[in-house]
């Protein structure tokens, strides 16, 4: 008869064995694919999902830390991880939870090489789905599936292009627009032979360097300079030119390529070392034409420069010059472009039309923020030779099933102005930092450097050991608030509200000054009321500048104000004089609603965190206090009704041009009409619609 251990001892032995057993190593890591999913449009962050056996699933946050996030980010093509997020910050996923208790050493090339409980072995729920935030910089040579067909360094292909100025006048220019073409091949710079060189080649090179077009060069003069250097023993040019490693032998471009790596390139002659490269030729010379904003200003006294035609395409919500969501002007209104069929060739047409070079990246899926309103174009098919996007064949975006989550964007090649070598610092005030070099700085936001902004001539700032010094905190993404103009137009009405119901509003300065002199609680105030819906179309959540510890408690309404002045409401005469005003504090900045697939993050209940998530919106109904303009003292007439969001610029945004909304307002003393309501950048300046043309008039009686 065999002895069997008692049940309690068996259980103890089993537990000890399990504790000593190593975590399993998932197999076939080469087939493991990752992706980042969730709200927002930044490609470097989101809920981490794994593809296994043909099905996408999530990863549990148990034991997950920066080491594991770094392996995941590197597998996704980023340089590393910034942090990770637990408890389904990017929303709960669906389907299986493939990995749990993931443990990486940090040197793995794939998450599948890390230890875990095994595929599908988990005791987690989707409320524990892990997310990661990767460094936005891509690994060298990595091509993202999500960032379309962006061209760049790939193995032995040509990597970079530059112009080496030869003439003294070209060396003094900023940016450099003319010189000998040099390309980086396998880590070394080479000259390009001019034999067979065409204007199409020049166009591609100029596009890569951030210039929209090319110009002819005086090849005869450059040949004389070349021959002179070849004869001069002080120069090494003759000996260098005899080496094939000095040359790129032949380049042949069609002219629409966004990168020279897409052209036909012959690095060396067909017979290799037996035949010298570029025999009898010289280096190719290119002259580029800079876009308007990159040209030096040439002020001629007594002569006005002709005003350039307003472009019918623009970029919005980009963190850098030359990038953003693509919007086009059609029928006097701006709208977005659907990413169906969007590619580098069409994106390059947009970039050149705006005075930049060719496109560096064509972006899908609203990666630079969702637009609002119309979607004008879809299936844009440019050949590359078009001067404007309107010349390219396309379909009507509104009839092609497109949503704003499909908004196309672009990153353009921009000239190197050398501004990255400025000495601009942000430091804590020190005793030695006494000199103030600039004051009264006023920028429009389109400048390429601080020196291009308006500022005082002589500095008007006392030497006070740095205490008056300006400082900045930089970010690569920001929110973008936009008012729903149509909702304002459709919900506006007049109300005569008794003073007995306005004590709290009076305390919060939501009434005109004349209310101070009334015989309270007798009488009433005439209010122009409306609803407002404020979308966050940017790439980061809109959050109050200060934390909850700094919010102001208002006893009358029994709530906190996270931003004391969140919106300004004004009634103006047609020449811009203010006749009535109001304001709204952000007493409840929250996600009132989000589109399908996005989860609300911010809610005011129970002293919760306040903000507006990317893609969501905050709604202030017409029937809450202070959601009005007090027009008691205003006489009948034609006016402009204006709303400005974030009026004091307390929170950084990627685009402030759309923070203002205006309507034409007609008031006859008993009724009010709002029409032609639009955000500040929705129309051209001369595109105001007349009262008779507006189809959605609201006849609102008191």
C-alpha positions, 0 to 999 in steps of 0.5 A, a space after each residue: 500500500 502506497 503512502 499518500 500525503 495529506 491534502 494540506 501537505 499536497 497543497 503546500 508542496 504545490 504552492 512551493 513548486 509554483 513559486 519556484 517555477 519560472 514564468 513561461 516564455 511565449 513562443 514565436 516572438 517574430 509573429 507578435 505584433 503590437 499596436 496602440 489604441 484609444 482616445 486621442 490622436 497621438 501615435 505614440 500613446 494608447 492602450 497596448 494591444 497584441 495580435 496573437 493567433 489572428 486576434 487582437 487582445 490587451 495586456 494586463 497592468 499587473 507587474 507592468 512597469 517602465 522596463 516592459 513599456 520600453 520593450 513595447 515602444 522599441 518594438 513599435 519603432 519608437 526610441 523608448 518609453 516615457 511612462 506607462 498607464 494602468 487601470 485602463 486609462 485609454 479605455 477598456 479593450 475588448 476580446 481576450 487579455 493575452 498577457 498578464 504579469 509581463 516581466 522583461 529584462 529590457 534587452 528584448 526586441 519583442 514583448 513576446 520574448 518577455 516572461 509572462 503567465 502564458 498566452 491567454 492566462 490571466 485573472 484580470 478584467 479589461 479595467 486593468 488594461 495597460 497603456 504606454 506613452 512612448 518617446 515621440 522620436 522614431 528609431 532610425 530607419 523605422 517605417 511606421 505602418 500608421 504614418 503611411 508611406 513616409 520615405 527616408 533612410 532605409 538600409 543602403 538607400 540615399 539618406 539626406 540631401 544638402 546644398 554646399 554653397 560655392 559662391 560668396 553670395 550664396 554662402 551669405 544667404 539664410 536659408 542656403 538656396 543654391 550650391 552643389 548637391 551632396 547626398 548622404 549614402 551609407 553614412 558618408 556625404 558624396 557629390 552628385 554628377 551633373 551628367 544627365 542632371 535635369 530640372 526634375 532632379 532639382 525639383 526633388 532636391 529642392 522639395 526635400 530641402 523645404 523649397 517649393 520650386 527650383 530655378 535655372 543656374 548659370 552652369 557655364 559660370 560654375 563650370 569655369 569655377 570647377 575647371 579652375 579648382 581642378 587645375 589649382 594644386 592647392 585644392 584636393 578636388 582633382 584627386 578626390 574626383 578620380 575616386 568613385 567613392 566621391 560620386 553618386 554617378 547618376 540620378 534620374 527623377 520624374 519630378 513628383 517624387 517626395 524623396 530622392 530615394 524614390 528616383 532611379 539612382 546609380 551609385 557607381 558605373 555599371 563596370 564598377 571600379 574598372 570605369 571611373 564615375 562622372 568622367 568629364 563631368 562635375 558636381 550638379 548645382 541646384 538653385 531653389 526658390 524659397 517660399 514667401 515666409 522664408 525669403 528675406 524682406 526687401 523693403 523698397 521705399 515708396 513702393 507697395 508690394 502686391 498682396 499675395 492671393 489668399 491660399 485656398 488650403 491651410 494647415 491646422 493644429 500642428 506643433 511645428 511650422 509646416 505640419 497640421 491637419 489639411 483644410 481647404 476653402 470651398 464655397 467660402 467655407 473651410 473644411 477638411 480632407 478625408 484620408 481615403 487615398 491620401 498619399 505623399 504625392 497629394 500631400 506634397 502638392 499641399 506643401 508646395 502650394 503653401 510655400 514649403 517643400 515636398 511632404 515628409 509624411 502623409 498622415 492618416 486617421 486624424 493624427 493631428 486632430 479632428 476638424 469640425 464642420 464640413 469634409 470637403 474632399 476624399 479620394 484625392 489623386 494628385 499626379 504631383 505636377 499640380 500647382 494647387 490641390 484643387 487641380 487634383 481629381 477628388 470626390 465629395 467627402 460628404 458623400 463618401 462615408 468619411 468622418 472627422 476621425 479620417 481627417 488627413 494631415 501632413 508634415 512638410 519639409 521646411 528650410 533649415 533657417 539655423 534657428 535651432 542653434 540659438 542660445 535661448 535658455 530658461 533658468 531659475 533667476 540667479 544673481 548673475 543673470 542681470 542683463 535683459 536683452 528684449 522686452 515688449 515682445 509680441 508674436 503673431 504665432 507664425 514667426 520662425 524665431 523670437 527675433 522675428 516678433 515685434 518688440 521694443 527698440 530700446 529695452 524697457 525693463 529694469 535690471 532686477 536680477 532676472 525676476 522680470 525674466 520671461 520663461 516658457 514650458 514647451 510641449 509637442 502637443 496641445 488642446 484646441 478649443 472650438 465653439 459650435 457656432 451653429 448651436 449658438 445660432 439655433 438656441 438663442 432667445 430673449 428672457 426678461 428674468 426677475 431680479 429676485 432670481 438673479 442674486 447669485 448671478 449679480 454676485 458673480 458679475 454676470 449682469 451689466 453695471 446698471 443692475 447695481 442701481 436697481 431697486 432689488 428685488 423689484 424689476 427684471 433684466 433682459 437677457 440674450 440666452 443661448 447654449 454653447 458647445 465647446 469641442 477639443 479638437 487638439 492633440 492633448 486634453 484641455 486642463 485648468 492651469 491650476 490644480 484643485 488646491 487653487 480653485 475658487 469656491 463660490 458659496 452662492 452657487 455652491 461650486 468651484 471655479 477652475 478658471 475664473 474667466 473661461 469665455 467672454 460674451 460681447 455684443 458689439 456695434 458693427 464698427 466694433 464698439 462694445 455695448 454689452 458684455 458677459 463672461 462665464 467661469 468654468 465652474 464645471 469643465 467636463 466631458 459632457 459627451 464623447 463620440 463613440 469609442 472615446 471614454 469620458 475622463 473628466 466629471 465635476 461631480 464630487 469635486 472631480 478632476 476638470 478638463 475636456 478630453 481630446 475629441 470630446 466636448 463640454 456643453 453649457 445649456 442656455 438655462 444655467 446662470 450666466 449663460 447670457 449677455 445682459 442687453 437691458 440697456 441696449 437699444 434696437 439695431 444691428 449688432 455683432 454677437 461675439 464669444 471668445 473661448 479661453 480669452 486670456 490665453 491661460 491655457 496653451 492651445 495649438 491654434 488660437 485663430 478659431 477661439 472666437 465665434 461671431 454672429 450677426 445680430 438683429 434686435 428690434 426691441 422685442 425680438 432677436 435674430 442671430 445669423 451667419 454664426 461662424 468661428 473666426 477662421 471658418 470663412 474668408 474675411 469678405 465671405 459674410 452672408 446676408 440676412 436674406 441668404 441665411 437659411 436657418 433664421 430663428 424668430 425668437 420672441 420674448 
